[in-house]
Amino acid sequence: MSSLKGYLSILGVVVVWGLSFPLSKLALYFMSPFVLTFIRFLVGGVVLLAYARGMVIGVKEAINAILNMGLFVILLNIAINLSTNPALTSVLIYTQPIFVIVLLRLMHERLSLLQIAGTVIAFAGIFISVDSTSFSVGSLVAVVGAIIWAIGTIYFRRNLMRTDVIKLNAFGSLFSTVFVVPFLPASYSFSLNGLPYALLVALLAQALGFIFWFTAVKSLGPLNSSTLAIMVPVSAYLFSFVILDDVPTPMEVLGSVLALGGVLLSQLGVNREVK
């Protein structure tokens, strides 16, 4: 029963986080990336706070919030705003495990052959994907976002692994709301027409998505959950086609398959090491 709950939760993650990419694109037609980020953190943070019934506060928690939420989601929304296809942004964002592996290697941690092979394949996919859009600024911003997320992941693993993660994310969301405020005047734009989309992104991506995610991690473990979450970009492509009528180019498809295949291979390498 626990495994079934975990698999249903990861299915929820794949659906709501995949759906959030085209919904964010729709919201960004009516507001700046910073305004969308502010609404996402404020609404999502309040929901997570109510669900967690509290939050954990501290300097380490604030640094974690800036890396894993504040900076990361700002870059994510800028990338979606500049990208021709938000699904491609999702692929580049979800290469984050590859950058975790690269950073760990720079810290002299040992890697398996599968992790090394997966990293090489994933980077080939990234270069093909970025080049297929004529070096789109949005794609490059997405890659920077993935690197920031990777740095944040390592910081979390080394400093906050034993913290209640839902309470941590409740604080992170609300702290990031304040962190975003100084950026709001930059290219400020907002229309009430986009508010329904922004609220959906906040409720789905920031609140429900994280609740699904932590339920899956608790039932299936972090490695299995991370491996299955690679399907998020696939659902992002599907929802982007249905909602935005965005059709990926053949080179985007090739690059995405290589990038996600490399991530999957590297994750299998992690699983093998743990076993």
N, C-alpha and C positions, 0 to 999 in steps of 0.2 A: 504493500500500500504506500509506503514511504517513497519507493522508487517511482511509482505511478504519479504520485503528487509532484515529485521532482521533474519528471518528464513533461507533465502538463504545465508546470511552471516555466520550464525552459521554452516550451512552445509559446507560452504567453510572452516571454522575453523576445523571441524571434518576431512575433507579430507586432507587438507594440513599439519596439525599438526600430524595426524595419519601417513601420508606418510613419514614425516620427520624422523621417527624412523628407518625404514629399510634403507632409503637413508643415514642416518648418519652411520649406520653399514657398508654400502658399502664404504663410504668415509674413514672410520677408518681402512679399509684394506690397505690404501695407505698413511695414515698420522696419527700423534699422536692426541690424544684428544685436546691438547692445540692448535695445528695448525688449526684443524677444528673449534674450538671455535673462534680463531682469525679471520679466513675468514668469518665465520658466522656473527660476530659483525661488521666487517669492511664493507662488501658488504651490509648487511641488514641495517646498520646504515646510509650509504650514501643514500639508497633508501628511508628510512623513513624521513631523513632530507629533501630530495627533495619534498616528499609528504606533509610533515608538514610545509614546508617553514619557518623553524626556529627551535630553540630548547630552552629549559629552563635550565639554568646553576646555580649551587649552591652547598653548602656543603651537604644539605639534599638530593639533587638530586643525588650527588655522592654516598652517603651511600646507597640510594635506588638502584642505578645501581649495586653496588657491591653485595648486597643481592639478588636482583631479577633477575640479569643477570650474572654478572661476576662469582661469586662463584657457583651460581645455575647451569649455563650452563656447566661450567667446570665439576662439579660433574655429571651432566646429561650425558655428552659425555664419561666420564670415566666409568660410569655405563653401558652405551650401549656397550662400547668397551669390558668390562669384562663379559657381560651377554651372555648367550647362545641364548636367544631370546629377541630381543629389545622390543618386544611387552610387555613382562613381566615388563621391566623397565618402560614402559609408565603407566602400572597399578599402580606400586608403587609410581611413581612421582605424579600421579593424586589422591593419597590419601592425598595430601596437605591440603584440607579443614578439614580433621580430626585433623591434627596437629594444625591448626588454632584454632579449637574448644578447644583442650587440653590446648593450651597456654592461650587462653582467660579465661578458667576456673582457671588456675593458677593465673591469674590476678584478680580473684574474680568476673568475669562476670557471670551472670546467664545463665544457659542452660536449654533448654526444654527437656522433656523425649525423644522425637524423636532424638534429637541431641545426647543424652547420649547413647541410644540404637544403633544408627547408628555408633557411635564411637566404641562401643564394638564389633559390627559385623565386622566393617572394620578392626580392629586390629586382629581379628581372621583370616580374609582373608589374611592379611599381613603375619602373622606367618606361615600360611599354604603355601603361595606362596614362601616365603623365604626358609622354610624347605624343600619344594619339590625340590629345586635346591641344596640340601645339603649345606645350608648356603653359597651360592655363594657370593663372595665379591662384585660382581656387583650389586646384589640385595640389599645388605647392604648400598652400596654407594648411590643407588637410594633412599633409605629411608632417608638417611642423606640429600640428595638433596631436598626431599619433606619437611623436617623440616626447612632447610634454606629458602626455598620458602615461607613457612608459616610465618617465622619470618619477611621476607621481606614484605609479604602481610600486616601484622599488622603494620609494620613501615610505609608503604605507606598510610594505612587508617588513621593513627594518625597524619601524617605530610604533606601529599601531595595530599589529596583527591580532592582539588579544582584546581589542576594543570592541564593544557592541557596535556592529557595523551599521545597523539601521539608525541608531541614535547618532552615530558619527556622521552619517549622510544627512540626517535632519539638521544637525549643526552646520555641516558643510554647505548645504543649500541656502540656509538663512545667512550665514556669514558671506557667502558668495553674492547674495543679493546686495549687501552693503559694499562689497568689493567692486561690483559693476557700476555703482552709482556715479563715480567720477568719469566714467567713460560715456555716460548717456548723452552729454552735449555733443559728442563727436558725431557729425552727420545725422543729427536727430531727425527722426521722422516717425509718425504714428498716426494710424487711422483706425477708428473703431471697427471698420469692416474686417480688420484682421484679428480682432480680439478673440473671436471663437476659435480660430486656428491656433492662436498662441495658448489659449487655455487648454485646448486638446493636447498640445505638445507638453505643457506643464504636467497635466494629469497623467498622460500616458508615459512619456519618456522619463520624467523626473520622479514621479510618485509611484504609479502602478508598475512601471518597468523595474524599478529597484526592489519593490516588494516581491515581484516575481523572481527577480535575480537571486536575492538572498534566500528565498524559499528553495530554489533549485540548488544553490550551493550547499545549503544545509542537508538536503536529501541526497544529492549526487556527488558532492565534493567539488572543490574549485577547479580541478583539472578537467574532469568530465564536463562540467558546466561550461568552461571556457572553450572547450573543443566544439561543443554543440552550438555555442553562440556564434560561431563562424557563419552560421546560416543567416544571420541578421542581414548582411549585404544582399543575399539572394532575395529575401523578402522585400528589401528596399528597392531592388530592381523591379520586382513584380508590382509593388504598390506605386512606384513612380510611373510605370507604364499605364496602369489602370487609372490613376488620378491625374497625372500630368501629360499622358501620352508620350512620354520620353522613351525613345527606342535607342539602346546602346549601339555604338558602332562595332563592327567586327573586331577592331583592335582593342576597344574597351573591354569587350567580352574576353578576348584572349588574355589581356593583361590582368583582368579580374580573376580569371580561372587560375592563372599562374600564382598571383599574389595570395589568394585564399588557399590554394593547394599547398603553397609553401608554408603558410601559417599552420595548416592542419598537420603537415609533416613535422614541423617543429614541435607542435603540441604533443604529437605521438612520441616524439623523442623525450619530452618531459615525462610523459606517462611511463615510458619504459624505464627511465632512471629511477622514478619513485618506486616502481614495482621491484 
